[in-house]
Amino acid sequence: MTPDLSCHYLEEARRQFRGNKRLAEGAIAQLKDEQLFVTLDPESNSIAIIVKHLAGNMRSRFTDFLTTDGEKPDRNRDQEFEITSATTRAEVMHWWEQGWGHVFSAIEALKPEDLTRTVTIRGEPHTVLQAINRQLAHYAYHIGQIVFLAKHFRSSEWKSLSIPRGKSEEYNRKDITERKPGPSGPRAGQ
């Protein structure tokens, strides 16, 4: 990979991580505290559980990212899917910020030449580029769940995180300098 392409990739990966974080935060901000803990059925996860799982994954994958396996021996993944009735919004958001702190600390420290280095996740070798792509996809998957649930809970009170439904033509008519897409681009999270 050329140095220019490597730099561009890292910038884009950082942008995507930031956009995913903002998208979920835009959804979570619209929720009442109790809505963070609602499950649609016994087999589904609440937004709080999804956040706890993401935070656990982020800590495990991005702590000592270049030097240790991405599945840390002290991670208890099963506990990420358990919360108590005493869990608060503040605690959920603390998990959220801690998790993203691990991601950004590791990603910001990467240099273009690191992309071809090998890291392991559960003993399986990945290039750094593959490991980043794996986590981008994983986080986008769960953030999509968060947005879906938040939109479901807010229903008619939902405020679009991108171009509101029925407003695409109006958006497209605007001068590009006037366009203000949502947290992760114009198509995210309708």
Backbone bond lengths (Angstrom), bond angles and torsions (degrees), N, CA, C in turn:
res aa  C-N    CA-C-N  psi(-1)  N-CA   C-N-CA  omega(-1)  CA-C   N-CA-C  phi
1 M - - - 1.455 - - 1.526 107.43 -
2 T 1.315 116.86 134.74 1.458 120.39 -179.05 1.526 110.17 -72.60
3 P 1.330 116.39 153.39 1.477 118.82 179.26 1.529 112.76 -57.12
4 D 1.342 117.64 -39.42 1.462 119.63 179.71 1.521 111.25 -64.41
5 L 1.332 116.86 -43.65 1.452 120.77 179.43 1.526 110.48 -66.31
6 S 1.317 117.05 -39.45 1.466 120.97 177.83 1.519 111.01 -62.48
7 C 1.309 117.45 -44.07 1.476 121.26 177.16 1.522 110.47 -60.96
8 H 1.327 115.34 -45.42 1.463 120.15 -179.51 1.533 110.34 -62.08
9 Y 1.329 117.11 -43.35 1.459 120.64 179.25 1.528 110.83 -59.84
10 L 1.328 116.88 -48.20 1.467 119.79 -179.50 1.520 111.61 -61.29
11 E 1.327 117.44 -41.56 1.465 120.43 177.22 1.525 110.56 -61.26
12 E 1.330 116.37 -42.74 1.460 120.56 -179.13 1.532 111.06 -68.62
13 A 1.316 117.69 -41.18 1.474 120.28 177.76 1.527 109.95 -61.10
14 R 1.321 117.07 -44.15 1.471 120.51 178.22 1.524 110.57 -61.61
15 R 1.336 116.82 -42.32 1.462 121.51 179.02 1.523 110.42 -62.31
16 Q 1.336 116.89 -42.52 1.462 120.72 179.95 1.530 111.56 -65.51
17 F 1.314 117.17 -43.03 1.470 119.68 176.99 1.531 110.18 -60.48
18 R 1.345 117.09 -47.11 1.476 120.14 179.53 1.528 110.99 -61.00
19 G 1.334 116.05 -42.18 1.467 120.37 -179.96 1.516 112.06 -64.20
20 N 1.330 116.95 -41.91 1.464 120.37 177.59 1.522 111.03 -62.53
21 K 1.320 116.28 -41.68 1.464 120.58 179.08 1.529 110.25 -61.79
22 R 1.327 116.78 -47.80 1.474 120.94 179.86 1.526 111.72 -62.37
23 L 1.327 116.62 -39.41 1.459 120.52 -179.28 1.536 110.65 -60.47
24 A 1.318 116.30 -49.34 1.462 119.77 179.20 1.526 110.76 -63.64
25 E 1.315 117.13 -41.14 1.466 120.02 179.71 1.520 111.17 -63.66
26 G 1.333 117.62 -36.20 1.465 120.87 176.48 1.516 111.96 -63.84
27 A 1.326 115.89 -34.52 1.467 120.45 177.48 1.525 110.68 -74.74
28 I 1.316 116.69 -48.26 1.466 121.23 -177.63 1.528 111.09 -61.79
29 A 1.310 117.44 -37.06 1.465 121.45 -178.79 1.527 112.08 -61.57
30 Q 1.315 117.63 -24.80 1.462 120.87 -178.73 1.538 113.03 -82.87
31 L 1.312 116.75 -7.73 1.457 120.59 -173.55 1.521 113.63 -91.79
32 K 1.311 115.20 146.70 1.456 121.00 167.39 1.518 106.53 -74.05
33 D 1.312 117.08 152.85 1.465 120.92 -176.76 1.526 112.65 -50.81
34 E 1.319 116.61 -46.87 1.465 119.49 -175.84 1.526 112.47 -64.58
35 Q 1.331 117.41 -25.17 1.463 120.00 -179.44 1.535 112.67 -69.54
36 L 1.313 117.29 -20.89 1.463 120.71 176.85 1.527 111.82 -64.83
37 F 1.308 117.36 -20.99 1.462 122.32 -171.10 1.526 113.64 -110.06
38 V 1.319 117.48 2.53 1.463 121.94 -177.77 1.524 109.88 -80.39
39 T 1.339 115.45 135.48 1.467 120.88 170.80 1.525 107.63 -112.73
40 L 1.321 115.43 144.93 1.465 119.90 -178.26 1.525 112.28 -76.08
41 D 1.315 116.50 -26.22 1.462 121.94 177.81 1.527 107.46 -161.83
42 P 1.329 117.61 171.43 1.476 119.60 -175.66 1.536 114.60 -61.13
43 E 1.315 118.78 -22.50 1.463 121.64 -178.22 1.529 113.33 -94.94
44 S 1.312 117.32 -3.49 1.467 119.47 -177.78 1.526 110.92 -97.27
45 N 1.307 114.85 166.27 1.464 121.66 179.02 1.519 110.25 -107.20
46 S 1.302 115.68 145.42 1.464 120.88 172.51 1.525 108.59 -78.23
47 I 1.301 116.27 167.10 1.467 120.66 175.49 1.523 109.58 -61.16
48 A 1.306 117.80 -39.68 1.467 120.74 179.10 1.529 110.92 -59.77
49 I 1.320 116.98 -42.89 1.466 120.20 178.84 1.522 110.76 -66.38
50 I 1.319 117.04 -41.20 1.469 119.96 178.21 1.523 109.57 -60.16
51 V 1.317 116.98 -43.45 1.465 120.87 178.74 1.521 110.52 -62.59
52 K 1.316 117.31 -44.51 1.468 120.32 179.82 1.530 110.48 -61.64
53 H 1.320 116.91 -42.25 1.457 120.71 177.69 1.530 111.05 -63.54
54 L 1.316 116.99 -46.93 1.469 120.06 178.40 1.526 110.80 -57.91
55 A 1.321 116.48 -45.39 1.468 120.18 -178.89 1.522 111.19 -61.89
56 G 1.325 117.20 -41.16 1.457 120.35 177.92 1.513 111.96 -64.87
57 N 1.323 115.45 -42.06 1.460 120.13 177.71 1.525 110.97 -64.26
58 M 1.307 116.81 -44.68 1.467 121.24 -179.31 1.525 111.35 -60.88
59 R 1.330 116.08 -44.59 1.466 119.19 178.72 1.518 110.37 -61.38
60 S 1.322 115.67 -45.40 1.457 119.87 -177.43 1.526 112.04 -66.64
61 R 1.298 116.89 -47.03 1.467 120.44 -175.31 1.528 113.15 -71.51
62 F 1.320 117.62 -36.55 1.460 119.50 -169.29 1.523 115.20 -105.85
63 T 1.324 119.14 -5.47 1.467 120.39 172.32 1.517 107.31 -75.27
64 D 1.323 116.59 127.87 1.473 120.90 -177.47 1.527 110.53 49.40
65 F 1.303 115.27 46.86 1.465 124.56 -172.61 1.525 113.46 -50.43
66 L 1.307 117.47 -46.01 1.462 120.69 -174.82 1.530 113.46 -84.94
67 T 1.321 117.48 -10.94 1.467 118.19 -169.63 1.526 115.47 -121.29
68 T 1.327 118.87 -16.01 1.469 119.55 -179.84 1.522 109.61 -130.71
69 D 1.315 115.89 160.51 1.465 120.69 178.79 1.529 109.31 -59.68
70 G 1.316 115.82 142.77 1.461 121.66 -179.15 1.511 114.53 -69.80
71 E 1.305 117.69 -11.08 1.460 120.52 173.95 1.522 106.84 -107.05
72 K 1.329 115.81 94.95 1.458 121.31 -175.21 1.535 111.17 -69.05
73 P 1.331 117.17 143.72 1.472 120.24 -177.96 1.528 113.45 -63.26
74 D 1.340 117.81 -22.63 1.467 119.61 -179.24 1.533 113.07 -91.85
75 R 1.325 117.19 2.69 1.462 119.43 178.03 1.524 109.18 -77.11
76 N 1.321 115.57 133.18 1.461 120.73 173.20 1.520 106.66 -117.28
77 R 1.308 115.72 87.09 1.463 121.77 -174.62 1.530 112.01 -57.49
78 D 1.326 117.06 -40.05 1.461 119.39 -178.66 1.530 112.45 -60.04
79 Q 1.338 117.66 -34.44 1.465 120.43 178.56 1.525 112.45 -69.73
80 E 1.334 117.10 -19.31 1.465 120.30 177.32 1.522 111.35 -65.14
81 F 1.324 117.07 -18.40 1.462 121.60 -178.12 1.520 112.12 -102.68
82 E 1.334 115.04 20.04 1.461 120.81 177.99 1.521 109.29 -128.36
83 I 1.318 115.52 133.37 1.467 120.76 172.37 1.519 107.28 -137.67
84 T 1.310 115.77 162.21 1.463 120.01 178.91 1.521 109.56 -105.19
85 S 1.300 115.44 167.34 1.473 120.14 178.14 1.529 111.17 -67.92
86 A 1.321 117.47 -14.34 1.466 120.92 179.39 1.536 112.42 -85.76
87 T 1.328 117.62 -7.24 1.463 120.73 -179.46 1.520 110.01 -64.11
88 T 1.330 116.59 136.47 1.465 122.04 -177.24 1.529 111.05 -113.73
89 R 1.325 115.03 164.95 1.461 120.63 174.18 1.528 109.76 -56.88
90 A 1.317 117.13 -42.70 1.475 120.39 -178.97 1.522 110.67 -59.16
91 E 1.316 116.77 -40.95 1.467 120.42 178.97 1.528 110.90 -66.12
92 V 1.327 116.75 -42.84 1.464 121.61 178.45 1.525 109.91 -60.51
93 M 1.323 116.49 -44.63 1.465 119.64 -178.36 1.532 111.40 -71.24
94 H 1.317 116.99 -27.53 1.464 120.65 174.28 1.535 109.54 -65.74
95 W 1.334 116.69 -45.00 1.473 120.30 176.37 1.522 109.67 -57.35
96 W 1.328 115.07 -44.81 1.464 122.47 -178.07 1.532 110.68 -57.52
97 E 1.311 115.86 -52.32 1.468 120.01 -177.66 1.527 111.81 -66.29
98 Q 1.319 117.01 -39.32 1.470 119.79 177.52 1.520 110.79 -61.68
99 G 1.316 116.79 -46.04 1.459 120.73 179.95 1.511 111.85 -58.86
100 W 1.326 115.95 -49.80 1.468 119.67 -179.75 1.522 111.28 -65.95
101 G 1.319 117.73 -29.68 1.464 120.11 175.72 1.523 111.03 -59.68
102 H 1.336 116.73 -41.27 1.469 120.65 177.12 1.526 110.85 -63.38
103 V 1.331 116.20 -44.77 1.470 120.59 -179.07 1.517 110.04 -59.15
104 F 1.331 116.24 -55.15 1.460 119.44 -173.18 1.517 112.46 -68.82
105 S 1.307 117.18 -33.57 1.463 119.62 176.74 1.525 110.27 -60.44
106 A 1.321 116.66 -45.57 1.466 120.65 -179.37 1.525 111.91 -71.43
107 I 1.309 117.24 -45.27 1.471 121.05 -174.92 1.525 111.59 -68.47
108 E 1.327 116.51 -39.93 1.470 119.28 -179.89 1.519 111.95 -66.26
109 A 1.321 117.49 -27.09 1.470 121.15 -177.97 1.528 112.95 -80.95
110 L 1.325 116.90 -12.90 1.464 119.40 -176.60 1.520 112.33 -70.59
111 K 1.307 114.39 144.92 1.468 122.68 175.55 1.526 107.91 -111.42
112 P 1.322 117.90 156.08 1.469 120.52 -178.33 1.529 113.50 -50.71
113 E 1.319 116.92 -39.49 1.469 119.51 -178.18 1.531 112.85 -69.54
114 D 1.336 117.94 -13.38 1.466 120.87 178.44 1.530 112.76 -73.70
115 L 1.321 117.81 -21.20 1.466 120.93 -172.89 1.523 113.56 -59.98
116 T 1.307 117.70 -27.85 1.466 120.19 -178.95 1.533 112.72 -96.30
117 R 1.320 116.79 -1.45 1.467 119.96 175.71 1.525 109.16 -66.34
118 T 1.314 115.86 158.92 1.460 120.88 179.22 1.524 109.95 -103.11
119 V 1.327 114.64 132.10 1.460 122.54 171.44 1.528 106.70 -124.86
120 T 1.310 116.31 163.51 1.468 118.80 178.40 1.522 110.47 -118.57
121 I 1.318 114.06 149.11 1.464 122.42 172.59 1.514 105.40 -132.48
122 R 1.337 115.15 115.01 1.473 121.52 -174.51 1.524 110.91 54.93
123 G 1.334 115.61 38.70 1.461 121.68 177.46 1.515 114.77 80.63
124 E 1.308 117.70 -6.99 1.470 121.98 -178.84 1.525 109.76 -90.19
125 P 1.333 117.79 126.54 1.469 119.32 -178.96 1.528 112.40 -73.28
126 H 1.321 114.37 140.42 1.472 123.27 175.40 1.515 106.91 -138.80
127 T 1.325 117.15 147.75 1.454 117.46 165.05 1.523 106.07 -71.55
128 V 1.304 116.79 160.58 1.466 120.72 176.27 1.523 109.49 -56.67
129 L 1.330 116.72 -40.99 1.457 120.65 178.30 1.530 110.45 -59.05
130 Q 1.318 117.95 -45.78 1.463 121.00 178.21 1.528 111.50 -63.29
131 A 1.309 116.92 -41.29 1.469 120.63 -179.76 1.531 110.68 -63.75
132 I 1.322 116.59 -40.96 1.468 120.03 177.81 1.519 109.86 -64.35
133 N 1.329 116.93 -46.89 1.469 119.92 179.86 1.529 111.02 -60.58
134 R 1.315 116.02 -39.38 1.473 120.49 178.46 1.522 109.99 -59.14
135 Q 1.319 117.00 -45.47 1.461 120.30 -177.90 1.527 111.44 -73.29
136 L 1.309 118.53 -37.69 1.471 119.88 175.49 1.526 110.39 -57.23
137 A 1.334 116.66 -45.21 1.465 120.49 -179.83 1.536 110.91 -65.75
138 H 1.321 116.37 -43.45 1.466 120.70 -179.39 1.523 110.88 -62.29
139 Y 1.318 116.85 -46.14 1.457 120.20 -177.80 1.527 111.06 -68.69
140 A 1.329 117.19 -39.37 1.468 120.04 178.08 1.529 110.51 -62.69
141 Y 1.319 116.75 -37.96 1.466 121.94 178.18 1.534 110.20 -58.79
142 H 1.326 116.42 -50.65 1.462 120.00 -178.13 1.524 111.98 -72.81
143 I 1.311 118.33 -33.93 1.465 120.18 177.87 1.525 109.58 -67.53
144 G 1.324 117.11 -34.32 1.468 119.90 172.62 1.522 111.05 -60.01
145 Q 1.331 116.88 -39.36 1.464 120.32 176.76 1.526 110.89 -63.75
146 I 1.328 116.35 -42.82 1.467 120.54 179.07 1.525 110.41 -60.42
147 V 1.326 116.57 -47.34 1.464 120.53 -179.52 1.527 110.40 -63.54
148 F 1.321 116.84 -43.66 1.465 120.44 178.85 1.530 110.98 -57.95
149 L 1.331 115.47 -49.32 1.463 119.13 -178.81 1.527 111.60 -63.81
150 A 1.321 116.80 -44.07 1.466 119.92 -179.78 1.526 110.66 -61.65
151 K 1.323 116.26 -43.39 1.466 119.45 179.28 1.528 110.22 -63.96
152 H 1.316 116.96 -40.24 1.462 121.59 177.49 1.543 110.68 -60.77
153 F 1.329 116.78 -47.37 1.465 120.46 -177.85 1.523 112.04 -66.90
154 R 1.317 117.63 -36.72 1.468 120.30 -176.54 1.525 112.04 -85.18
155 S 1.307 117.87 -22.70 1.458 123.84 176.18 1.537 111.59 47.52
156 S 1.312 117.89 -119.89 1.471 120.61 -176.11 1.528 112.61 -69.08
157 E 1.319 118.03 -13.32 1.471 121.42 178.22 1.533 112.15 -90.27
158 W 1.338 117.09 -1.44 1.464 122.00 -179.63 1.521 110.35 -62.97
159 K 1.313 115.55 134.28 1.457 121.99 174.96 1.524 106.79 -107.29
160 S 1.315 115.47 119.32 1.463 121.42 -175.04 1.524 111.46 -54.79
161 L 1.315 115.75 142.55 1.458 121.93 177.91 1.524 111.42 -93.04
162 S 1.312 116.34 0.48 1.462 120.70 178.39 1.524 107.89 -145.39
163 I 1.296 117.04 -135.19 1.462 120.72 178.44 1.528 107.53 -77.87
164 P 1.330 117.66 120.18 1.468 119.12 -179.17 1.535 111.77 -61.75
165 R 1.297 114.81 150.73 1.460 121.82 177.94 1.529 109.31 -52.85
166 G 1.331 115.77 133.75 1.457 121.42 178.75 1.522 114.35 80.98
167 K 1.317 118.27 4.31 1.469 121.98 -176.50 1.535 112.86 -114.96
168 S 1.329 118.43 10.84 1.469 120.68 -176.63 1.524 112.27 -63.22
169 E 1.320 117.41 -45.75 1.469 119.46 -178.89 1.529 110.77 -62.99
170 E 1.308 116.76 -42.22 1.469 121.10 177.90 1.535 109.83 -60.00
171 Y 1.307 116.38 -44.40 1.467 121.38 178.38 1.527 110.52 -61.30
172 N 1.319 116.74 -45.91 1.465 120.80 -177.50 1.525 112.97 -66.29
173 R 1.328 117.71 -25.61 1.466 121.13 178.63 1.524 112.54 -75.69
174 K 1.315 117.15 -20.54 1.460 120.86 -179.21 1.519 110.55 -68.15
175 D 1.315 115.15 148.93 1.460 120.32 171.36 1.523 107.71 -62.73
176 I 1.305 116.13 145.01 1.471 120.24 -175.44 1.529 112.14 -57.27
177 T 1.333 117.97 -29.27 1.464 120.87 179.60 1.526 112.18 -73.57
178 E 1.337 117.68 -16.89 1.463 122.17 -179.85 1.527 112.72 -94.80
179 R 1.319 116.71 -11.29 1.459 120.29 -176.47 1.517 110.75 -74.40
180 K 1.301 115.10 133.86 1.459 120.95 177.54 1.511 108.02 -129.00
181 P 1.332 116.58 83.83 1.459 117.92 179.14 1.515 111.07 -68.17
182 G 1.313 114.71 170.83 1.464 120.92 -179.54 1.505 112.58 -69.09
183 P 1.328 115.79 -172.35 1.464 122.94 -172.75 1.524 115.30 -57.28
184 S 1.321 118.12 -27.07 1.461 117.89 -175.97 1.510 111.44 -131.72
185 G 1.314 116.98 29.02 1.453 120.77 179.30 1.511 111.15 111.35
186 P 1.329 116.58 169.22 1.440 120.76 -171.62 1.526 115.11 -68.55
187 R 1.324 120.41 -19.58 1.455 120.75 -177.09 1.516 112.67 -98.90
188 A 1.289 118.53 -5.64 1.459 120.32 -170.61 1.512 113.02 -75.85
189 G 1.304 115.81 131.29 1.454 123.51 162.87 1.497 118.49 67.14
190 Q 1.312 119.09 29.22 1.450 119.09 179.14 1.478 109.46 -51.88
